[in-house]
Amino acid sequence: MDEKILYWIQELNITIPIVHIKNDLYLIGSERLNMKQNNHKDNIMVRVGGGYVKIDEYMHKYMRYHQRMLVIHMIKSNESLEWVVEQLKAN
């Protein structure tokens, strides 16, 4: 699955961190979300509410939100992006 995630990061020019936490749980930008491959293994699905959406649809809708939230966390904490990501990952 990591190879497929890397493909989508490059394909969609994703500029927010996507970090594996455990099992199917990932830190995507500023939120901890579940991801899985769909049945055909040609796309990554992101858990949103009670269902899943394709990663390209999710990023189109939420990437700017996550960028803003990460900047807000950095400003409030006066720390680097790396520090913020580690704190969000650790919850």
Biotite code that builds the C-alpha atoms (Angstrom):
import biotite.structure as struc

atoms = struc.array([
    struc.Atom([0.000, 0.000, 0.000], chain_id="A", res_id=1, res_name="MET", atom_name="CA", element="C"),
    struc.Atom([2.912, 2.360, 0.701], chain_id="A", res_id=2, res_name="ASP", atom_name="CA", element="C"),
    struc.Atom([3.917, 2.217, -2.973], chain_id="A", res_id=3, res_name="GLU", atom_name="CA", element="C"),
    struc.Atom([0.401, 3.163, -4.036], chain_id="A", res_id=4, res_name="LYS", atom_name="CA", element="C"),
    struc.Atom([0.334, 6.051, -1.534], chain_id="A", res_id=5, res_name="ILE", atom_name="CA", element="C"),
    struc.Atom([3.662, 7.298, -2.878], chain_id="A", res_id=6, res_name="LEU", atom_name="CA", element="C"),
    struc.Atom([2.264, 7.108, -6.407], chain_id="A", res_id=7, res_name="TYR", atom_name="CA", element="C"),
    struc.Atom([-0.726, 9.279, -5.419], chain_id="A", res_id=8, res_name="TRP", atom_name="CA", element="C"),
    struc.Atom([1.480, 11.742, -3.531], chain_id="A", res_id=9, res_name="ILE", atom_name="CA", element="C"),
    struc.Atom([3.458, 12.299, -6.723], chain_id="A", res_id=10, res_name="GLN", atom_name="CA", element="C"),
    struc.Atom([0.472, 12.112, -9.090], chain_id="A", res_id=11, res_name="GLU", atom_name="CA", element="C"),
    struc.Atom([-1.594, 14.651, -7.144], chain_id="A", res_id=12, res_name="LEU", atom_name="CA", element="C"),
    struc.Atom([1.370, 16.768, -6.006], chain_id="A", res_id=13, res_name="ASN", atom_name="CA", element="C"),
    struc.Atom([0.286, 16.320, -2.390], chain_id="A", res_id=14, res_name="ILE", atom_name="CA", element="C"),
    struc.Atom([2.062, 18.843, -0.169], chain_id="A", res_id=15, res_name="THR", atom_name="CA", element="C"),
    struc.Atom([0.816, 17.666, 3.222], chain_id="A", res_id=16, res_name="ILE", atom_name="CA", element="C"),
    struc.Atom([2.390, 14.855, 5.230], chain_id="A", res_id=17, res_name="PRO", atom_name="CA", element="C"),
    struc.Atom([0.945, 11.361, 5.015], chain_id="A", res_id=18, res_name="ILE", atom_name="CA", element="C"),
    struc.Atom([2.503, 9.268, 7.783], chain_id="A", res_id=19, res_name="VAL", atom_name="CA", element="C"),
    struc.Atom([1.710, 5.668, 8.649], chain_id="A", res_id=20, res_name="HIS", atom_name="CA", element="C"),
    struc.Atom([0.808, 5.244, 12.334], chain_id="A", res_id=21, res_name="ILE", atom_name="CA", element="C"),
    struc.Atom([-0.304, 1.603, 12.585], chain_id="A", res_id=22, res_name="LYS", atom_name="CA", element="C"),
    struc.Atom([-2.412, -0.919, 10.672], chain_id="A", res_id=23, res_name="ASN", atom_name="CA", element="C"),
    struc.Atom([-4.660, 1.167, 8.389], chain_id="A", res_id=24, res_name="ASP", atom_name="CA", element="C"),
    struc.Atom([-4.349, 4.360, 10.482], chain_id="A", res_id=25, res_name="LEU", atom_name="CA", element="C"),
    struc.Atom([-2.470, 7.286, 8.926], chain_id="A", res_id=26, res_name="TYR", atom_name="CA", element="C"),
    struc.Atom([-1.807, 10.881, 9.795], chain_id="A", res_id=27, res_name="LEU", atom_name="CA", element="C"),
    struc.Atom([-3.047, 12.800, 6.775], chain_id="A", res_id=28, res_name="ILE", atom_name="CA", element="C"),
    struc.Atom([-2.147, 16.442, 7.156], chain_id="A", res_id=29, res_name="GLY", atom_name="CA", element="C"),
    struc.Atom([-3.581, 17.367, 10.533], chain_id="A", res_id=30, res_name="SER", atom_name="CA", element="C"),
    struc.Atom([-5.907, 14.388, 11.124], chain_id="A", res_id=31, res_name="GLU", atom_name="CA", element="C"),
    struc.Atom([-5.595, 10.712, 11.941], chain_id="A", res_id=32, res_name="ARG", atom_name="CA", element="C"),
    struc.Atom([-7.642, 8.796, 9.366], chain_id="A", res_id=33, res_name="LEU", atom_name="CA", element="C"),
    struc.Atom([-8.039, 5.235, 8.138], chain_id="A", res_id=34, res_name="ASN", atom_name="CA", element="C"),
    struc.Atom([-7.022, 4.354, 4.602], chain_id="A", res_id=35, res_name="MET", atom_name="CA", element="C"),
    struc.Atom([-7.353, 1.165, 2.573], chain_id="A", res_id=36, res_name="LYS", atom_name="CA", element="C"),
    struc.Atom([-6.941, -0.078, -0.967], chain_id="A", res_id=37, res_name="GLN", atom_name="CA", element="C"),
    struc.Atom([-10.173, -0.697, -2.817], chain_id="A", res_id=38, res_name="ASN", atom_name="CA", element="C"),
    struc.Atom([-11.018, -4.145, -4.160], chain_id="A", res_id=39, res_name="ASN", atom_name="CA", element="C"),
    struc.Atom([-9.261, -3.538, -7.474], chain_id="A", res_id=40, res_name="HIS", atom_name="CA", element="C"),
    struc.Atom([-6.118, -2.253, -5.693], chain_id="A", res_id=41, res_name="LYS", atom_name="CA", element="C"),
    struc.Atom([-5.875, 0.606, -8.159], chain_id="A", res_id=42, res_name="ASP", atom_name="CA", element="C"),
    struc.Atom([-6.880, 3.333, -5.750], chain_id="A", res_id=43, res_name="ASN", atom_name="CA", element="C"),
    struc.Atom([-6.486, 4.319, -2.129], chain_id="A", res_id=44, res_name="ILE", atom_name="CA", element="C"),
    struc.Atom([-9.629, 5.041, -0.152], chain_id="A", res_id=45, res_name="MET", atom_name="CA", element="C"),
    struc.Atom([-9.799, 7.461, 2.809], chain_id="A", res_id=46, res_name="VAL", atom_name="CA", element="C"),
    struc.Atom([-12.349, 6.967, 5.585], chain_id="A", res_id=47, res_name="ARG", atom_name="CA", element="C"),
    struc.Atom([-14.608, 10.012, 5.874], chain_id="A", res_id=48, res_name="VAL", atom_name="CA", element="C"),
    struc.Atom([-17.604, 9.886, 8.168], chain_id="A", res_id=49, res_name="GLY", atom_name="CA", element="C"),
    struc.Atom([-19.406, 6.600, 7.626], chain_id="A", res_id=50, res_name="GLY", atom_name="CA", element="C"),
    struc.Atom([-17.820, 5.717, 4.303], chain_id="A", res_id=51, res_name="GLY", atom_name="CA", element="C"),
    struc.Atom([-14.767, 5.946, 2.091], chain_id="A", res_id=52, res_name="TYR", atom_name="CA", element="C"),
    struc.Atom([-13.784, 8.339, -0.696], chain_id="A", res_id=53, res_name="VAL", atom_name="CA", element="C"),
    struc.Atom([-10.982, 8.027, -3.251], chain_id="A", res_id=54, res_name="LYS", atom_name="CA", element="C"),
    struc.Atom([-7.760, 9.725, -2.214], chain_id="A", res_id=55, res_name="ILE", atom_name="CA", element="C"),
    struc.Atom([-7.845, 12.065, -5.220], chain_id="A", res_id=56, res_name="ASP", atom_name="CA", element="C"),
    struc.Atom([-11.337, 13.275, -4.284], chain_id="A", res_id=57, res_name="GLU", atom_name="CA", element="C"),
    struc.Atom([-10.328, 13.641, -0.642], chain_id="A", res_id=58, res_name="TYR", atom_name="CA", element="C"),
    struc.Atom([-7.220, 15.670, -1.482], chain_id="A", res_id=59, res_name="MET", atom_name="CA", element="C"),
    struc.Atom([-9.104, 17.873, -3.922], chain_id="A", res_id=60, res_name="HIS", atom_name="CA", element="C"),
    struc.Atom([-11.557, 18.759, -1.168], chain_id="A", res_id=61, res_name="LYS", atom_name="CA", element="C"),
    struc.Atom([-9.361, 18.848, 1.974], chain_id="A", res_id=62, res_name="TYR", atom_name="CA", element="C"),
    struc.Atom([-5.706, 19.528, 1.119], chain_id="A", res_id=63, res_name="MET", atom_name="CA", element="C"),
    struc.Atom([-5.965, 23.316, 1.586], chain_id="A", res_id=64, res_name="ARG", atom_name="CA", element="C"),
    struc.Atom([-7.749, 22.772, 4.913], chain_id="A", res_id=65, res_name="TYR", atom_name="CA", element="C"),
    struc.Atom([-4.906, 20.547, 6.159], chain_id="A", res_id=66, res_name="HIS", atom_name="CA", element="C"),
    struc.Atom([-2.283, 23.022, 4.961], chain_id="A", res_id=67, res_name="GLN", atom_name="CA", element="C"),
    struc.Atom([-3.969, 25.797, 6.933], chain_id="A", res_id=68, res_name="ARG", atom_name="CA", element="C"),
    struc.Atom([-4.379, 23.645, 10.044], chain_id="A", res_id=69, res_name="MET", atom_name="CA", element="C"),
    struc.Atom([-0.712, 22.636, 10.010], chain_id="A", res_id=70, res_name="LEU", atom_name="CA", element="C"),
    struc.Atom([0.353, 26.286, 9.715], chain_id="A", res_id=71, res_name="VAL", atom_name="CA", element="C"),
    struc.Atom([-1.961, 27.215, 12.599], chain_id="A", res_id=72, res_name="ILE", atom_name="CA", element="C"),
    struc.Atom([-0.451, 24.436, 14.749], chain_id="A", res_id=73, res_name="HIS", atom_name="CA", element="C"),
    struc.Atom([3.043, 25.679, 13.870], chain_id="A", res_id=74, res_name="MET", atom_name="CA", element="C"),
    struc.Atom([2.219, 29.282, 14.752], chain_id="A", res_id=75, res_name="ILE", atom_name="CA", element="C"),
    struc.Atom([0.494, 28.388, 18.036], chain_id="A", res_id=76, res_name="LYS", atom_name="CA", element="C"),
    struc.Atom([3.289, 26.069, 19.151], chain_id="A", res_id=77, res_name="SER", atom_name="CA", element="C"),
    struc.Atom([6.115, 28.146, 17.660], chain_id="A", res_id=78, res_name="ASN", atom_name="CA", element="C"),
    struc.Atom([7.591, 24.840, 16.452], chain_id="A", res_id=79, res_name="GLU", atom_name="CA", element="C"),
    struc.Atom([8.590, 23.267, 13.146], chain_id="A", res_id=80, res_name="SER", atom_name="CA", element="C"),
    struc.Atom([6.380, 21.257, 10.832], chain_id="A", res_id=81, res_name="LEU", atom_name="CA", element="C"),
    struc.Atom([8.296, 18.119, 11.822], chain_id="A", res_id=82, res_name="GLU", atom_name="CA", element="C"),
    struc.Atom([7.572, 18.727, 15.525], chain_id="A", res_id=83, res_name="TRP", atom_name="CA", element="C"),
    struc.Atom([3.886, 19.388, 14.831], chain_id="A", res_id=84, res_name="VAL", atom_name="CA", element="C"),
    struc.Atom([3.584, 16.209, 12.752], chain_id="A", res_id=85, res_name="VAL", atom_name="CA", element="C"),
    struc.Atom([5.215, 14.137, 15.508], chain_id="A", res_id=86, res_name="GLU", atom_name="CA", element="C"),
    struc.Atom([2.808, 15.599, 18.090], chain_id="A", res_id=87, res_name="GLN", atom_name="CA", element="C"),
    struc.Atom([-0.219, 14.926, 15.881], chain_id="A", res_id=88, res_name="LEU", atom_name="CA", element="C"),
    struc.Atom([1.033, 11.425, 15.169], chain_id="A", res_id=89, res_name="LYS", atom_name="CA", element="C"),
    struc.Atom([1.439, 10.717, 18.883], chain_id="A", res_id=90, res_name="ALA", atom_name="CA", element="C"),
    struc.Atom([-1.988, 12.249, 19.490], chain_id="A", res_id=91, res_name="ASN", atom_name="CA", element="C"),
])
